[in-house]
Amino acid sequence: MTTEQVEEKEFQTETQKMLDLMINSIYTNQEIFLRELIANASDAIDKVKFQSLTETDILEGDSDFEIWLDIDEANNVFIIEDNGIGMTYDEVVENIGTIAQSGSQMFIEKLQKQEAEKEDAVNLIGQFGVGFYSSFMVAEKVTLITRAPKQDSGVKWESTGDGTYTIEEIDKAKRGTTIKLHLREDFTSDGDEIDLTKQHNIERLVKKYSNYVEYPIKMKFKEEDEEGEVQTEVKTLNTMKPLWTRNKNEIEDEEYNEFYKEVFKDWNEPLEVIHSQVEGLVKYSTLLFIPQQAPANIFAEDFNQGLRLYSKNNFVMDNCQQLLPDYLRFVRGLVDSPDFTLNLSRETLQNDKQLKIISKNLKKAVLKQLKSMLADESEQYKQFWNEFGQLIKSGINTNYGSEQEELVDLLVFPSSHSEGKLITLAEYVERMEEEQEVIYYVTGEDEQTVEKLPQMELLQEKGLEVLYFFDEIDEFAIDSLREYEGIEFKSVLRGDLDLEDEEQDTELDEDEAAELLTAIEENLENKVDEVRLSKRLKSSAVCLVSGDMGMSMSMEKVLQRMDKNMGQAQRILEINPQHELFNKLETIYNHQGNSEELAEYSELLYSLASLIEGFTPEDPVKFSDKITELMVKAD
Ligand code: ADP
């Protein structure tokens, strides 16, 4: 029974303030109004559906839950209709005339504070879920017609957002809510991307923001056929397949793969899928994918791929980087949480407590998956490691403490004993020799290069396993790690190896050689920090090593390539006392002292050792002249 009485009411002051802001705002993201209205419609359907579980007659035969969009082009009106729970007269006054929602309340508080502080009000809207009122960003007048289940009459509410609204009872046959937006001129201009009288624009917005809303969002498309007759075709604009809300056990691998390829635009299937639904302190579903291949720009500074956020199937934001640590930036996927407000902004994200908890959980889930891949699917892990290992190492390099600990067990390296396979640090430690106290590693280009390094000779003879570091970042990561399970890392190319060579009679040499070494050191004063007898060389004559502390020579090279001049690594020239060349040096010194010849020999020794390390001799011409000279002299 309708009373046919139109009442004019005033908006609550706060509501009006918000509306003013909405209308006058130059907020650029007006298109989100559609997401807000569709989200409300979907919520309303949820409610009636839920209620119908206990009150079977509530649906009144209308149980095909749908959201309809329509455009009245002649009158510049956009229409959205749902068969949800609707509202009674009192509910309209309560819900639409006043601001009771917490999100809106916060919005108002912030607004008042802002007025006091004369801050810029532009993006305020973007930070809060202000739902229904966002209609006024695109409409000069909004009409809402609604009827709750089992009511005799419906309610019509109308406002131009200028302080008052009218409300009256009317007849409405169907349950649910219809909202008519009388569009502002800016949203009807032809050819504009946000011309809301154009169906393709509406379709685009639905796909962007509401693709996974679980009820069909339908629209009648009118098209002229060849004879000029107008045909109508009903299209469902959303795909409605929020895979992440479904029970894991009922989803086929193929469905995950297809979803991934379609949504994240990848040709390849994902290497791994992580799907979890969490109910607890925070509530969220997540669907994460580890791709097979890294995108080409993954190391670019402006790489900004992140996760997608949804709130109850409504799109909130793309490329949200706050959810995973930087070193996991290769992970694709989405998180859906009812705790995210629809208008979550990048600024408010920083302080979002829920988000922090979720992000912690996501990191854990990804690392756990990687660990189980490493344990159970070594081929797959190898593929992963080739693509993304560097990122994990960068995570070790840029974090410390427990953050670092979480990543250590993901590290794998080739080694002198692994026959091309990659081994974990745990595996290395497990098969260490009884008296071995450190984890040996060597840096270099590839297997062939490092296996031939003079510095490897003694270790090779003793059969000690050496990890191979072929990635530039390896030594940096290990350097910041320092130790594994209390065992220190030791570069074969640095410091003293502290290894006893049974075949070597060093004591005698050292005493006899002390003066000679000092002489050579003087000759190479600006080049090396120390000259000493080598305990690691077997058949080679000389090598360069760096000190235990500070930068290594390979680090120096990396930094140089990156144009970061951090100075030089400490250089120690080691001479093999067992080598014939050493006898020659002794002979020269014993006969002539520190002569010109010894000076030349010193230079040559240094150049040779540098060459092995991959440094060019300082004066290549002089170096080759000297070698030529020696070759001519030789019998
Ligand atoms: P929010 O959606 O954040 O609660 P809104 O301003 O969008 O804030 O809506 C206020 C209230 O109006 C909603 O909580 C709901 O009760 C009611 N409402 C809005 N749209 C609809 C609709 N389509 N059907 C039924 N109720 C609605």
Residues whose N, C-alpha, C, O or C-beta is under 5 A from the ligand:
A	BS01	ADP	N40 A41 A44 G84 G86 M87 N95 Q101 G129 V130 G131 F132 Y133 T177
